[in-house]
Amino acid sequence: MSKILGLDLGTNSIGWAIRDTQTSNENQIIDFGVIVFKKGVGDGKSGEFSLAAERRGK
């Protein structure tokens, strides 16, 4: 079986799908999904701030 892994790399997420290219019908997708990450910045009164800087005490 020949399979292809497709990835969609976003800023806060990764999407993925696995295709079986030897399947002759229209439905070649075996499985798919997405992983969503938390934002790397926080929202404050003066705008966004780095959560890593806050954790490091800066």
mmJSON file of the N, C-alpha and C atoms, coordinates in Angstrom:
{"data_MODEL":{"atom_site":{
"group_PDB":["ATOM","ATOM","ATOM","ATOM","ATOM","ATOM","ATOM","ATOM","ATOM","ATOM","ATOM","ATOM","ATOM","ATOM","ATOM","ATOM","ATOM","ATOM","ATOM","ATOM","ATOM","ATOM","ATOM","ATOM","ATOM","ATOM","ATOM","ATOM","ATOM","ATOM","ATOM","ATOM","ATOM","ATOM","ATOM","ATOM","ATOM","ATOM","ATOM","ATOM","ATOM","ATOM","ATOM","ATOM","ATOM","ATOM","ATOM","ATOM","ATOM","ATOM","ATOM","ATOM","ATOM","ATOM","ATOM","ATOM","ATOM","ATOM","ATOM","ATOM","ATOM","ATOM","ATOM","ATOM","ATOM","ATOM","ATOM","ATOM","ATOM","ATOM","ATOM","ATOM","ATOM","ATOM","ATOM","ATOM","ATOM","ATOM","ATOM","ATOM","ATOM","ATOM","ATOM","ATOM","ATOM","ATOM","ATOM","ATOM","ATOM","ATOM","ATOM","ATOM","ATOM","ATOM","ATOM","ATOM","ATOM","ATOM","ATOM","ATOM","ATOM","ATOM","ATOM","ATOM","ATOM","ATOM","ATOM","ATOM","ATOM","ATOM","ATOM","ATOM","ATOM","ATOM","ATOM","ATOM","ATOM","ATOM","ATOM","ATOM","ATOM","ATOM","ATOM","ATOM","ATOM","ATOM","ATOM","ATOM","ATOM","ATOM","ATOM","ATOM","ATOM","ATOM","ATOM","ATOM","ATOM","ATOM","ATOM","ATOM","ATOM","ATOM","ATOM","ATOM","ATOM","ATOM","ATOM","ATOM","ATOM","ATOM","ATOM","ATOM","ATOM","ATOM","ATOM","ATOM","ATOM","ATOM","ATOM","ATOM","ATOM","ATOM","ATOM","ATOM","ATOM","ATOM","ATOM","ATOM","ATOM","ATOM","ATOM","ATOM","ATOM","ATOM"],
"id":[1,2,3,4,5,6,7,8,9,10,11,12,13,14,15,16,17,18,19,20,21,22,23,24,25,26,27,28,29,30,31,32,33,34,35,36,37,38,39,40,41,42,43,44,45,46,47,48,49,50,51,52,53,54,55,56,57,58,59,60,61,62,63,64,65,66,67,68,69,70,71,72,73,74,75,76,77,78,79,80,81,82,83,84,85,86,87,88,89,90,91,92,93,94,95,96,97,98,99,100,101,102,103,104,105,106,107,108,109,110,111,112,113,114,115,116,117,118,119,120,121,122,123,124,125,126,127,128,129,130,131,132,133,134,135,136,137,138,139,140,141,142,143,144,145,146,147,148,149,150,151,152,153,154,155,156,157,158,159,160,161,162,163,164,165,166,167,168,169,170,171,172,173,174],
"type_symbol":["N","C","C","N","C","C","N","C","C","N","C","C","N","C","C","N","C","C","N","C","C","N","C","C","N","C","C","N","C","C","N","C","C","N","C","C","N","C","C","N","C","C","N","C","C","N","C","C","N","C","C","N","C","C","N","C","C","N","C","C","N","C","C","N","C","C","N","C","C","N","C","C","N","C","C","N","C","C","N","C","C","N","C","C","N","C","C","N","C","C","N","C","C","N","C","C","N","C","C","N","C","C","N","C","C","N","C","C","N","C","C","N","C","C","N","C","C","N","C","C","N","C","C","N","C","C","N","C","C","N","C","C","N","C","C","N","C","C","N","C","C","N","C","C","N","C","C","N","C","C","N","C","C","N","C","C","N","C","C","N","C","C","N","C","C","N","C","C","N","C","C","N","C","C"],
"label_atom_id":["N","CA","C","N","CA","C","N","CA","C","N","CA","C","N","CA","C","N","CA","C","N","CA","C","N","CA","C","N","CA","C","N","CA","C","N","CA","C","N","CA","C","N","CA","C","N","CA","C","N","CA","C","N","CA","C","N","CA","C","N","CA","C","N","CA","C","N","CA","C","N","CA","C","N","CA","C","N","CA","C","N","CA","C","N","CA","C","N","CA","C","N","CA","C","N","CA","C","N","CA","C","N","CA","C","N","CA","C","N","CA","C","N","CA","C","N","CA","C","N","CA","C","N","CA","C","N","CA","C","N","CA","C","N","CA","C","N","CA","C","N","CA","C","N","CA","C","N","CA","C","N","CA","C","N","CA","C","N","CA","C","N","CA","C","N","CA","C","N","CA","C","N","CA","C","N","CA","C","N","CA","C","N","CA","C","N","CA","C","N","CA","C","N","CA","C","N","CA","C","N","CA","C"],
"label_alt_id":[null,null,null,null,null,null,null,null,null,null,null,null,null,null,null,null,null,null,null,null,null,null,null,null,null,null,null,null,null,null,null,null,null,null,null,null,null,null,null,null,null,null,null,null,null,null,null,null,null,null,null,null,null,null,null,null,null,null,null,null,null,null,null,null,null,null,null,null,null,null,null,null,null,null,null,null,null,null,null,null,null,null,null,null,null,null,null,null,null,null,null,null,null,null,null,null,null,null,null,null,null,null,null,null,null,null,null,null,null,null,null,null,null,null,null,null,null,null,null,null,null,null,null,null,null,null,null,null,null,null,null,null,null,null,null,null,null,null,null,null,null,null,null,null,null,null,null,null,null,null,null,null,null,null,null,null,null,null,null,null,null,null,null,null,null,null,null,null,null,null,null,null,null,null],
"label_comp_id":["MET","MET","MET","SER","SER","SER","LYS","LYS","LYS","ILE","ILE","ILE","LEU","LEU","LEU","GLY","GLY","GLY","LEU","LEU","LEU","ASP","ASP","ASP","LEU","LEU","LEU","GLY","GLY","GLY","THR","THR","THR","ASN","ASN","ASN","SER","SER","SER","ILE","ILE","ILE","GLY","GLY","GLY","TRP","TRP","TRP","ALA","ALA","ALA","ILE","ILE","ILE","ARG","ARG","ARG","ASP","ASP","ASP","THR","THR","THR","GLN","GLN","GLN","THR","THR","THR","SER","SER","SER","ASN","ASN","ASN","GLU","GLU","GLU","ASN","ASN","ASN","GLN","GLN","GLN","ILE","ILE","ILE","ILE","ILE","ILE","ASP","ASP","ASP","PHE","PHE","PHE","GLY","GLY","GLY","VAL","VAL","VAL","ILE","ILE","ILE","VAL","VAL","VAL","PHE","PHE","PHE","LYS","LYS","LYS","LYS","LYS","LYS","GLY","GLY","GLY","VAL","VAL","VAL","GLY","GLY","GLY","ASP","ASP","ASP","GLY","GLY","GLY","LYS","LYS","LYS","SER","SER","SER","GLY","GLY","GLY","GLU","GLU","GLU","PHE","PHE","PHE","SER","SER","SER","LEU","LEU","LEU","ALA","ALA","ALA","ALA","ALA","ALA","GLU","GLU","GLU","ARG","ARG","ARG","ARG","ARG","ARG","GLY","GLY","GLY","LYS","LYS","LYS"],
"label_asym_id":["A","A","A","A","A","A","A","A","A","A","A","A","A","A","A","A","A","A","A","A","A","A","A","A","A","A","A","A","A","A","A","A","A","A","A","A","A","A","A","A","A","A","A","A","A","A","A","A","A","A","A","A","A","A","A","A","A","A","A","A","A","A","A","A","A","A","A","A","A","A","A","A","A","A","A","A","A","A","A","A","A","A","A","A","A","A","A","A","A","A","A","A","A","A","A","A","A","A","A","A","A","A","A","A","A","A","A","A","A","A","A","A","A","A","A","A","A","A","A","A","A","A","A","A","A","A","A","A","A","A","A","A","A","A","A","A","A","A","A","A","A","A","A","A","A","A","A","A","A","A","A","A","A","A","A","A","A","A","A","A","A","A","A","A","A","A","A","A","A","A","A","A","A","A"],
"label_entity_id":["1","1","1","1","1","1","1","1","1","1","1","1","1","1","1","1","1","1","1","1","1","1","1","1","1","1","1","1","1","1","1","1","1","1","1","1","1","1","1","1","1","1","1","1","1","1","1","1","1","1","1","1","1","1","1","1","1","1","1","1","1","1","1","1","1","1","1","1","1","1","1","1","1","1","1","1","1","1","1","1","1","1","1","1","1","1","1","1","1","1","1","1","1","1","1","1","1","1","1","1","1","1","1","1","1","1","1","1","1","1","1","1","1","1","1","1","1","1","1","1","1","1","1","1","1","1","1","1","1","1","1","1","1","1","1","1","1","1","1","1","1","1","1","1","1","1","1","1","1","1","1","1","1","1","1","1","1","1","1","1","1","1","1","1","1","1","1","1","1","1","1","1","1","1"],
"label_seq_id":[1,1,1,2,2,2,3,3,3,4,4,4,5,5,5,6,6,6,7,7,7,8,8,8,9,9,9,10,10,10,11,11,11,12,12,12,13,13,13,14,14,14,15,15,15,16,16,16,17,17,17,18,18,18,19,19,19,20,20,20,21,21,21,22,22,22,23,23,23,24,24,24,25,25,25,26,26,26,27,27,27,28,28,28,29,29,29,30,30,30,31,31,31,32,32,32,33,33,33,34,34,34,35,35,35,36,36,36,37,37,37,38,38,38,39,39,39,40,40,40,41,41,41,42,42,42,43,43,43,44,44,44,45,45,45,46,46,46,47,47,47,48,48,48,49,49,49,50,50,50,51,51,51,52,52,52,53,53,53,54,54,54,55,55,55,56,56,56,57,57,57,58,58,58],
"pdbx_PDB_ins_code":[null,null,null,null,null,null,null,null,null,null,null,null,null,null,null,null,null,null,null,null,null,null,null,null,null,null,null,null,null,null,null,null,null,null,null,null,null,null,null,null,null,null,null,null,null,null,null,null,null,null,null,null,null,null,null,null,null,null,null,null,null,null,null,null,null,null,null,null,null,null,null,null,null,null,null,null,null,null,null,null,null,null,null,null,null,null,null,null,null,null,null,null,null,null,null,null,null,null,null,null,null,null,null,null,null,null,null,null,null,null,null,null,null,null,null,null,null,null,null,null,null,null,null,null,null,null,null,null,null,null,null,null,null,null,null,null,null,null,null,null,null,null,null,null,null,null,null,null,null,null,null,null,null,null,null,null,null,null,null,null,null,null,null,null,null,null,null,null,null,null,null,null,null,null],
"Cartn_x":[0.836,0.0,0.879,0.523,1.227,0.389,0.987,0.262,1.002,0.231,0.792,0.299,1.23,0.896,0.916,-0.203,-0.284,-0.326,0.446,0.501,0.145,-0.584,-0.887,-0.39,0.746,1.381,0.935,0.135,-0.32,0.418,0.053,0.726,0.329,-0.913,-1.386,-1.948,-1.716,-2.293,-1.493,-1.7,-1.156,-2.296,-2.589,-3.587,-2.88,-3.491,-2.858,-3.917,-3.513,-4.378,-3.504,-4.047,-3.359,-4.21,-3.583,-4.261,-3.683,-4.549,-4.122,-4.265,-3.148,-3.194,-3.52,-3.483,-3.799,-5.282,-6.069,-7.515,-8.1,-8.916,-9.423,-10.698,-11.367,-12.596,-12.267,-13.293,-13.094,-12.57,-12.889,-12.543,-11.162,-10.116,-8.745,-8.27,-9.017,-8.58,-8.835,-7.759,-7.851,-8.211,-7.518,-7.761,-7.269,-7.786,-7.358,-7.622,-6.994,-7.21,-6.474,-6.583,-5.937,-5.519,-4.406,-3.939,-3.861,-4.539,-4.566,-3.792,-2.892,-2.068,-2.612,-2.275,-2.618,-1.833,-2.381,-1.658,-0.375,0.668,1.949,2.062,0.999,1.001,-0.283,-0.218,-1.39,-1.889,-3.139,-3.721,-3.746,-3.165,-3.141,-3.763,-3.773,-4.343,-3.575,-2.253,-1.429,-1.148,-1.815,-1.612,-1.162,-0.555,-0.11,1.223,1.437,2.705,3.108,4.398,4.937,4.696,4.078,3.886,5.216,6.153,7.474,8.234,8.138,8.825,8.254,6.944,6.313,6.783,6.918,7.356,8.805,9.631,11.046,11.245,10.209,10.31,10.823,10.686,11.159,10.002],
"Cartn_y":[-1.186,0.0,1.247,2.179,3.455,4.5,5.119,6.103,7.43,8.518,9.865,10.549,11.171,11.963,13.429,14.115,15.545,16.32,17.412,18.249,19.683,20.351,21.772,22.432,23.118,23.711,25.158,25.426,26.781,27.376,28.594,29.251,28.654,28.209,27.63,26.226,25.604,24.282,23.508,22.192,21.305,20.413,20.461,19.577,18.464,17.277,16.153,15.265,14.555,13.591,12.492,11.276,10.136,9.649,9.557,9.093,7.765,6.897,5.652,5.859,6.035,6.38,5.187,3.982,2.814,2.47,3.195,2.984,3.651,2.911,3.442,4.274,4.174,4.956,6.384,7.217,8.631,8.838,7.931,8.123,7.539,8.307,7.862,8.235,9.065,9.518,8.417,7.973,6.935,7.553,8.632,9.299,10.738,11.597,12.995,13.565,14.697,15.32,16.639,17.23,18.513,18.572,19.232,19.498,21.013,21.561,23.007,23.327,24.31,24.726,26.017,26.249,27.516,28.641,29.858,31.023,31.211,31.68,31.916,33.289,34.093,35.443,35.652,36.539,36.907,38.278,38.583,39.882,40.741,41.915,42.845,44.175,45.12,46.443,47.18,46.986,47.687,46.833,45.708,44.838,43.453,42.751,41.387,41.387,40.353,40.19,38.728,38.469,37.12,36.346,35.18,34.328,33.753,33.535,33.02,34.05,35.327,36.375,36.474,36.323,36.363,35.183,34.022,32.826,32.966,33.633,33.827,34.99,35.764,36.868,38.153,38.312,39.544,40.46],
"Cartn_z":[0.0,0.0,0.0,-0.834,-0.887,-0.163,0.852,1.649,1.612,1.726,1.761,3.024,3.751,4.93,4.527,4.701,4.417,5.715,5.787,6.984,6.632,7.518,7.407,8.684,8.599,9.772,9.912,10.931,11.204,12.388,12.769,13.886,15.226,15.363,16.621,16.445,15.282,15.056,14.009,14.025,13.001,12.534,11.251,10.661,9.907,9.873,9.193,8.542,7.498,6.819,6.221,6.178,5.566,4.398,3.2,1.991,1.539,1.039,0.395,-1.106,-1.804,-3.227,-4.126,-3.598,-4.417,-4.393,-3.608,-3.595,-4.83,-5.58,-6.847,-6.68,-5.539,-5.37,-4.949,-4.799,-4.468,-3.049,-2.129,-0.723,-0.429,-0.678,-0.426,0.965,1.687,3.011,4.033,4.688,5.714,7.055,7.408,8.693,8.595,9.466,9.489,10.87,11.166,12.464,12.579,13.758,14.023,15.485,15.75,17.108,17.249,18.26,18.476,19.747,19.658,20.789,21.391,22.669,23.303,22.645,22.738,22.234,23.023,22.378,23.036,23.663,23.491,24.06,24.848,25.825,26.597,26.166,26.498,26.175,27.424,27.336,28.46,28.071,28.992,28.728,27.64,27.603,26.612,25.376,25.232,24.071,24.493,23.557,23.827,24.567,25.385,26.087,26.027,26.121,26.021,27.315,27.213,28.388,28.858,27.936,28.31,29.132,28.779,29.531,30.941,31.059,32.384,33.236,32.613,33.323,33.793,32.979,33.325,34.287,34.564,35.506,34.9,33.585,32.92,32.633],
"occupancy":[1.0,1.0,1.0,1.0,1.0,1.0,1.0,1.0,1.0,1.0,1.0,1.0,1.0,1.0,1.0,1.0,1.0,1.0,1.0,1.0,1.0,1.0,1.0,1.0,1.0,1.0,1.0,1.0,1.0,1.0,1.0,1.0,1.0,1.0,1.0,1.0,1.0,1.0,1.0,1.0,1.0,1.0,1.0,1.0,1.0,1.0,1.0,1.0,1.0,1.0,1.0,1.0,1.0,1.0,1.0,1.0,1.0,1.0,1.0,1.0,1.0,1.0,1.0,1.0,1.0,1.0,1.0,1.0,1.0,1.0,1.0,1.0,1.0,1.0,1.0,1.0,1.0,1.0,1.0,1.0,1.0,1.0,1.0,1.0,1.0,1.0,1.0,1.0,1.0,1.0,1.0,1.0,1.0,1.0,1.0,1.0,1.0,1.0,1.0,1.0,1.0,1.0,1.0,1.0,1.0,1.0,1.0,1.0,1.0,1.0,1.0,1.0,1.0,1.0,1.0,1.0,1.0,1.0,1.0,1.0,1.0,1.0,1.0,1.0,1.0,1.0,1.0,1.0,1.0,1.0,1.0,1.0,1.0,1.0,1.0,1.0,1.0,1.0,1.0,1.0,1.0,1.0,1.0,1.0,1.0,1.0,1.0,1.0,1.0,1.0,1.0,1.0,1.0,1.0,1.0,1.0,1.0,1.0,1.0,1.0,1.0,1.0,1.0,1.0,1.0,1.0,1.0,1.0,1.0,1.0,1.0,1.0,1.0,1.0],
"B_iso_or_equiv":[0.0,0.0,0.0,0.0,0.0,0.0,0.0,0.0,0.0,0.0,0.0,0.0,0.0,0.0,0.0,0.0,0.0,0.0,0.0,0.0,0.0,0.0,0.0,0.0,0.0,0.0,0.0,0.0,0.0,0.0,0.0,0.0,0.0,0.0,0.0,0.0,0.0,0.0,0.0,0.0,0.0,0.0,0.0,0.0,0.0,0.0,0.0,0.0,0.0,0.0,0.0,0.0,0.0,0.0,0.0,0.0,0.0,0.0,0.0,0.0,0.0,0.0,0.0,0.0,0.0,0.0,0.0,0.0,0.0,0.0,0.0,0.0,0.0,0.0,0.0,0.0,0.0,0.0,0.0,0.0,0.0,0.0,0.0,0.0,0.0,0.0,0.0,0.0,0.0,0.0,0.0,0.0,0.0,0.0,0.0,0.0,0.0,0.0,0.0,0.0,0.0,0.0,0.0,0.0,0.0,0.0,0.0,0.0,0.0,0.0,0.0,0.0,0.0,0.0,0.0,0.0,0.0,0.0,0.0,0.0,0.0,0.0,0.0,0.0,0.0,0.0,0.0,0.0,0.0,0.0,0.0,0.0,0.0,0.0,0.0,0.0,0.0,0.0,0.0,0.0,0.0,0.0,0.0,0.0,0.0,0.0,0.0,0.0,0.0,0.0,0.0,0.0,0.0,0.0,0.0,0.0,0.0,0.0,0.0,0.0,0.0,0.0,0.0,0.0,0.0,0.0,0.0,0.0,0.0,0.0,0.0,0.0,0.0,0.0],
"pdbx_formal_charge":[null,null,null,null,null,null,null,null,null,null,null,null,null,null,null,null,null,null,null,null,null,null,null,null,null,null,null,null,null,null,null,null,null,null,null,null,null,null,null,null,null,null,null,null,null,null,null,null,null,null,null,null,null,null,null,null,null,null,null,null,null,null,null,null,null,null,null,null,null,null,null,null,null,null,null,null,null,null,null,null,null,null,null,null,null,null,null,null,null,null,null,null,null,null,null,null,null,null,null,null,null,null,null,null,null,null,null,null,null,null,null,null,null,null,null,null,null,null,null,null,null,null,null,null,null,null,null,null,null,null,null,null,null,null,null,null,null,null,null,null,null,null,null,null,null,null,null,null,null,null,null,null,null,null,null,null,null,null,null,null,null,null,null,null,null,null,null,null,null,null,null,null,null,null],
"auth_seq_id":[1,1,1,2,2,2,3,3,3,4,4,4,5,5,5,6,6,6,7,7,7,8,8,8,9,9,9,10,10,10,11,11,11,12,12,12,13,13,13,14,14,14,15,15,15,16,16,16,17,17,17,18,18,18,19,19,19,20,20,20,21,21,21,22,22,22,23,23,23,24,24,24,25,25,25,26,26,26,27,27,27,28,28,28,29,29,29,30,30,30,31,31,31,32,32,32,33,33,33,34,34,34,35,35,35,36,36,36,37,37,37,38,38,38,39,39,39,40,40,40,41,41,41,42,42,42,43,43,43,44,44,44,45,45,45,46,46,46,47,47,47,48,48,48,49,49,49,50,50,50,51,51,51,52,52,52,53,53,53,54,54,54,55,55,55,56,56,56,57,57,57,58,58,58],
"auth_comp_id":["MET","MET","MET","SER","SER","SER","LYS","LYS","LYS","ILE","ILE","ILE","LEU","LEU","LEU","GLY","GLY","GLY","LEU","LEU","LEU","ASP","ASP","ASP","LEU","LEU","LEU","GLY","GLY","GLY","THR","THR","THR","ASN","ASN","ASN","SER","SER","SER","ILE","ILE","ILE","GLY","GLY","GLY","TRP","TRP","TRP","ALA","ALA","ALA","ILE","ILE","ILE","ARG","ARG","ARG","ASP","ASP","ASP","THR","THR","THR","GLN","GLN","GLN","THR","THR","THR","SER","SER","SER","ASN","ASN","ASN","GLU","GLU","GLU","ASN","ASN","ASN","GLN","GLN","GLN","ILE","ILE","ILE","ILE","ILE","ILE","ASP","ASP","ASP","PHE","PHE","PHE","GLY","GLY","GLY","VAL","VAL","VAL","ILE","ILE","ILE","VAL","VAL","VAL","PHE","PHE","PHE","LYS","LYS","LYS","LYS","LYS","LYS","GLY","GLY","GLY","VAL","VAL","VAL","GLY","GLY","GLY","ASP","ASP","ASP","GLY","GLY","GLY","LYS","LYS","LYS","SER","SER","SER","GLY","GLY","GLY","GLU","GLU","GLU","PHE","PHE","PHE","SER","SER","SER","LEU","LEU","LEU","ALA","ALA","ALA","ALA","ALA","ALA","GLU","GLU","GLU","ARG","ARG","ARG","ARG","ARG","ARG","GLY","GLY","GLY","LYS","LYS","LYS"],
"auth_asym_id":["A","A","A","A","A","A","A","A","A","A","A","A","A","A","A","A","A","A","A","A","A","A","A","A","A","A","A","A","A","A","A","A","A","A","A","A","A","A","A","A","A","A","A","A","A","A","A","A","A","A","A","A","A","A","A","A","A","A","A","A","A","A","A","A","A","A","A","A","A","A","A","A","A","A","A","A","A","A","A","A","A","A","A","A","A","A","A","A","A","A","A","A","A","A","A","A","A","A","A","A","A","A","A","A","A","A","A","A","A","A","A","A","A","A","A","A","A","A","A","A","A","A","A","A","A","A","A","A","A","A","A","A","A","A","A","A","A","A","A","A","A","A","A","A","A","A","A","A","A","A","A","A","A","A","A","A","A","A","A","A","A","A","A","A","A","A","A","A","A","A","A","A","A","A"],
"auth_atom_id":["N","CA","C","N","CA","C","N","CA","C","N","CA","C","N","CA","C","N","CA","C","N","CA","C","N","CA","C","N","CA","C","N","CA","C","N","CA","C","N","CA","C","N","CA","C","N","CA","C","N","CA","C","N","CA","C","N","CA","C","N","CA","C","N","CA","C","N","CA","C","N","CA","C","N","CA","C","N","CA","C","N","CA","C","N","CA","C","N","CA","C","N","CA","C","N","CA","C","N","CA","C","N","CA","C","N","CA","C","N","CA","C","N","CA","C","N","CA","C","N","CA","C","N","CA","C","N","CA","C","N","CA","C","N","CA","C","N","CA","C","N","CA","C","N","CA","C","N","CA","C","N","CA","C","N","CA","C","N","CA","C","N","CA","C","N","CA","C","N","CA","C","N","CA","C","N","CA","C","N","CA","C","N","CA","C","N","CA","C","N","CA","C","N","CA","C","N","CA","C","N","CA","C"],
"pdbx_PDB_model_num":[1,1,1,1,1,1,1,1,1,1,1,1,1,1,1,1,1,1,1,1,1,1,1,1,1,1,1,1,1,1,1,1,1,1,1,1,1,1,1,1,1,1,1,1,1,1,1,1,1,1,1,1,1,1,1,1,1,1,1,1,1,1,1,1,1,1,1,1,1,1,1,1,1,1,1,1,1,1,1,1,1,1,1,1,1,1,1,1,1,1,1,1,1,1,1,1,1,1,1,1,1,1,1,1,1,1,1,1,1,1,1,1,1,1,1,1,1,1,1,1,1,1,1,1,1,1,1,1,1,1,1,1,1,1,1,1,1,1,1,1,1,1,1,1,1,1,1,1,1,1,1,1,1,1,1,1,1,1,1,1,1,1,1,1,1,1,1,1,1,1,1,1,1,1]
}}}
